[in-house]
Amino acid sequence: MGTADLCLTPAEEKSILSGKRHIYKSVPCARAWDTFLVDGKRFEIIDVSERSLYTIANKYYPIEGCQSPHDFIRDWRAGHSGDWSPEQAVYVHWFRETGEPGNGSA
C-alpha cells in the first residue's frame, strides 16, 4: 500500500467530497490499496480498471447522473474540449473513504 498521486483537479476534489467514488484518468495513477488525501480525508483505492469511453457511456452513464448514453457523451464533450473517441481507453479508479484522518490535503 502506497500513497497515490492522482493529480486531482479542483472539480474532481469537489466531486469526491460530495460523494462520488470513482474518477477517470487517461493513465493508471494508483493500484488497489493505495491511499490519497482530499481536504484532510483519507481515501483508499479499491480497484483500477481500463474501460473504453463507449463502455462507460453505455453502461456507467447512470452513476454519472446522466439519463442516457447520449447525455453522458454530451457532458463528456463539454468537459473535454469537444473531444470524444468511443475507442479511447480510460482508467476508472474506484475508491472509498477510509474513516482514518489524513494530515493535510493532497
Steps between C-alpha positions, in 0.01 A plus 500: 500500500638837398392857456344577164544827315183523292573858387145596590345811356299731727184371329599138575572585863161668532332198342678260737407705805136502384493119496621380160707184541679469168703714263619452144862551397679447168768292675489284812605726788474250786459137597255327727559586867690821425364799689461870425382809686240759411436786742644303790291188430670173412372284214608151396513373143292184466559426133641651182352369179534592134182576304423656164303822491237305305459258792489780754240691301279196449532327836611758757293803398260464798781530758600823326152640561410482132166389359646327193825418321434803278490726807829354623666560162370860496635560851834336418542721194415808702768417754764386251514773233258312276723192480319166479650175379297191592809277470706713740608306805467662840578362842227497759640546850244369752550600862342536843552728796698321769373693800862552602612861530751639257768757567424796276382464142657353191 
